[in-house]
Amino acid sequence: MNSLRGRELLSYLPSYYEASRVMRSDMDAKGSELDALYEALNAAADQFFVRTATWGLDRWEAELGIPTDRSKPIAQRRAVIESKLRGAGNFSGRLVKSVAEAYDGGTVDVTFQPEEWSFTVRFVDTLGIPPNLEDLKAALEEIKPAHMLVEYAFKYLLIREVHGAMTLDELGQIQLNKFAGGA
């Protein structure tokens, strides 16, 4: 028998049916249909949660007023949705940090410079420029007060961090945009 639920169905029948090819085939066919039903139900339930949604992302985006761009990776689309959901409330460093970390997936520090009417978002864990920085910029523009300026600080590999610590082969595996001054 190929079906998990078919074996379960067969276990509910009297034991003399276990030797019957007809009953085994019947339970396997019915079990396969139940397997497919459970799989479809689980896939539909996944769409109710941003972190597991796939084909349901379109509906999340429509509900939140986010333009749908199917050319973006699913992880980036989820980050935009999650950020929009987190972005409700009063403007604060905690809110900026929460929204930025939803996009980046790593640690972010937020520092305010009140005398300059600005704040800085510094990416702590991410090397180089995050792939969906433009989406993050749009989200922060939407939640920050209009008079405040936002600056971004990125982390790059420096010569002192790789000199004597990495082989040439290891260095060759790292993309140039992870180095300070890299394209």
N, C-alpha and C positions, 0 to 999 in steps of 0.2 A: 504494500500500500504506500502511495506517495503522499497522501493527505494526512496532516496531523489531526485535524478534526474528524476525518474519516475513521482513523483508529479509535478516537474517543467515542464516536457514535457506535462502532462495532463493540466497544467494551460495555455498552449499555444493554446489548442483546444477550439472550441466553448463550451459554458457552458452545452449544452444538452448532451455532452459526459460524463459528470461527473457521471451520473447515470448508464451508460452502463458498465456492468461487463466485457464485451469483450474488450472495449477500456481501462478500468482500468487495466485489466490483461496484455494487450499488452504494455501499457506504463510502467507498473511495470517491465516487462521482459526486455524491451529496456533500461529502466533506470538502472536496475541491471547491465547490460553490460556496460553502461556508468560509473557507480560507480566503477566497477572493472578497467576500462580503466584509469580513473582519479587516482585511487590508484596506479596503475602500473607506470603511468607517474610521480607521486610524488615520488615514491620509486626510480625510475631511476634518477630523479633530485637530490635526497639526496646524491647520490654517487659522485657528483661533488664537494662536500664539505667534508673535513676531519672530521669535528665534527659531521656530520650526516651520514657518509658512514658506511655501514655494509658489504654487499657482495662485494662492490667495493674496500675495503681495499687492496685486493690482487693486484689490478692494481696500486694503489698508491705505494705500496711497490715495485713492479716490476719497476715502472718508476723511483723510487729514489734509486734503488739498495739495498733495505733492504730485508734480507732473511725473507720469510713468515713463521710465526710460529702460526698456528691456535690454538695451545693449550693455548696461552696467551689470557687473557680477551681483549675484543674489546677496552676498555678504554686504556689499555697499548699499544696496537697496534696503536691506534690513536695518543697517546703521542709520540711514536717513529717517526711517519710520520710528525707530527707537528714540532717536534724538528728538524728533518732533513730539513724541509722547512725553519725554522727560522735560521738555522745554516749557512747560506750563508753570506759572507761578511768578513770584517776585524775582527781579534780577538780583543775583548775588554771585559771589565767587563759587559757591557750591553748585549753583545751577550751571554756570559756564563749565566747570570741571566735569559735571555729570554729562552734559551734552557733548563736550569734546571727547571724553573717554568712550562714549557710545560710538563715535566715528572711528577713533583710532584703535580702540581695543587694548590700549596700553595705559600707562600712568601719565597723567597730565598735571602740570602745576600752573596755577593761575595767580598772578601777582598784579596788584592794582597800583597805579601811579596817579593818585588823586590830583596832585598839583598840575599834571599834564592832561587830565581828563582822559586817561587811557588805561588799558590793562593788557597784560602779556600772557599769551597761552604758550607754555613751553612743553614740548613733547619730551618726556623723560626716557621712555623705553624704546621709542621708534627711531631707527636710524634713517636719516634722509627725510624727504618730504612724504607725508602719508599720501596714498594713492587717491583718496577722495577728499582732498583738502578743499576743493571748490565747494563741495556740498557742505562741509563744516563751516566755511566762511559764510555761505548763504544762511545757514541755520543761526549762527551767532549774530549776523546782521538783523535777523528777524527778532531776536530776543533782547538784544542790548539796547540801551537808550541811544537815541540818535546823536547825542552830543559826545558820546564816548568813541575813542579810537581803539581798535584792537590791533595788536601786533602779534606775530607768530615767531617763536624761536625754535629752531630745529637742532637736533643732535646729529653730528657727523663723526665719522672716524677720523682721528688725527694721527699724524705720523708717529707720535710718541706712544700711541695705543697699539700700533701694529708692529713697530720696529722691535725685533727680537722676540715678539710674541706670536707671530704668524709666519708660516712658510710661504714661499712664492706661489705654490699651488693653492694654498688657502686664500691668499690675496686675489688670485686669479678668479676665484669663485664668487667674489663680492662685486656687486654692481657698482659702477662709478658714482651713481647718485647717492651712495652711502658715505662718500668721502667729502670732506670740506673742499669746496671748489670744484667738485665733480659735476659733470653735465647732467 
